Amino acid sequence: MEILSREEFRNLAELQNKDCVSIYIPTHKSGVEVNEKYDPIVFKNNVQKARLELAGRGLGIREIDNLLQPATDLIDDAEFWNNQQQGLAVFLSQGFSRILQTPISLKEEMQINGSFFLTPLLPLIERRHRFYLLVFSKKDCEFYQGDQFEMKKLEVEGLPYGIDDVVPFELKDKRQIHRRAGGGAGRSALVGGSFHGHGSGLADDDEYVSQYLKEVDQTLWTEVLHNEHVPLVLASVDFELALYKQISNYKHIYEESLSGNFEREDPGSLYQKAKEKLAPYFREYAKLALKNFYDNSATGLSISTPAEVISAAYYAQISDLFIEKDQRVWGTFDELNNKVVIHKERQPGDDSLINNAVIKTLENGGEVHLLDRDKMPTESPVAAFLRFST
């Protein structure tokens, strides 16, 4: 489920060239934006911006054409634009190109620097917060694995399809039931015959509902959950939710459930609802890092002056770096003399110092947290908790 590895992020960060082009745009899977070809138009406009800026930097027409060719080729690629996710990032330099479709929306932006502008990709390399989702009713049972970026259905061997797939305990030795046949199997993959072992009225018998849910829980425990410690979100009607929580072996059932009948619910809709419930869980690591920052505010290990933070990043001091979304700090850093110069507006030759601090922090084994303004620990657009002070 890895979208962008830290190694690939580092490879992008390490590429140094005087003309590294980074283009970000939000994209769409469907709707009027796709019908009206909105995304390729926005992308084309940004490629044109890059062309004009490169010309202003003194590059010749042929050199510009060669550098931008991979992006130019995309503009009229209808199949490419009809198969988008939520965001598109394109990185171009002489002899190098990387096209990345992302499951997160990206703010439209084009930058040309001495290295690629990578800060918008930070959410993709954050610690992945896995979870499971169990959607069940008397008629159906589905199991999913996800994180803050995506979710996929898992086929679990032996997992009942519904209550009609289970017989009472006393008939257990005689049963021949439909079950999932293993990884990748679909509903047509059956083992055994079609004998159910229970007569009419089963779906209305609470005892049989309990037995069904016990078999679901036991199967998941045996096949998947016995070594897991991540949240399991439940989705069902209230009575069955309460019963499952009562009988389950798993100790990490998430406190917030999805209540209702989800037999006809689209997986994408289920995922969005589960993510809303899991928002506090996804923020958990950042909350612990912020607590360290606040608890050490008087020790010299918590800093928020941009110049201090930039310097600390270069010298491998930072344990946790906090940066405000969509903020830029322009300037230069003389590493040899440890001298930071910050400008209110971008000047010729300036670097994105926040971007550089992010790259250095990750290179040195620190964590980076991209936060909204109201979640930042100080008024500064950057702050850090240090491993050690000098």
Number of C-alpha atoms within 10 A of each C-alpha: 11 10 14 17 12 16 11 12 18 15 10 17 19 13 13 13 14 13 20 21 26 23 24 25 20 21 28 20 14 12 8 10 13 17 10 10 14 14 22 21 13 16 25 16 13 21 21 13 15 20 19 13 16 20 14 10 11 9 15 11 12 9 13 19 14 13 22 23 14 17 20 16 9 16 17 12 11 11 9 11 19 15 13 19 18 15 21 24 21 19 24 21 23 15 7 12 16 13 14 15 18 20 17 19 17 17 15 16 15 19 19 21 17 17 24 26 26 20 21 18 18 16 16 19 18 17 15 15 17 18 24 24 26 20 21 25 21 20 13 15 19 19 18 19 17 19 19 23 18 17 22 16 15 16 18 21 18 20 23 24 21 21 25 22 23 28 23 17 11 8 12 11 8 10 20 17 19 24 21 20 18 15 10 12 14 11 11 10 12 15 13 10 10 12 15 17 16 17 9 7 8 17 16 10 10 13 11 21 23 18 17 24 26 18 19 23 21 20 17 21 16 12 13 12 19 13 10 14 13 16 19 24 22 25 26 22 17 14 10 21 19 12 15 22 17 11 14 18 16 18 14 14 20 18 12 14 21 20 14 13 14 18 16 6 10 9 14 12 11 16 21 14 14 24 21 11 17 21 11 11 18 19 12 12 16 20 15 11 20 22 14 16 23 15 12 15 13 10 10 12 21 25 25 19 15 20 19 16 24 29 21 25 26 20 13 18 22 31 21 25 27 27 27 21 16 13 13 19 21 19 21 18 19 10 11 6 7 14 13 16 12 18 11 9 10 14 12 6 11 18 22 22 23 26 21 20 24 25 24 22 23 21 19 15 13 20 22 26 25 22 17 12 16 9 14 19 21 15 12 15 22 28 26 30 29 24 14 13 13 7
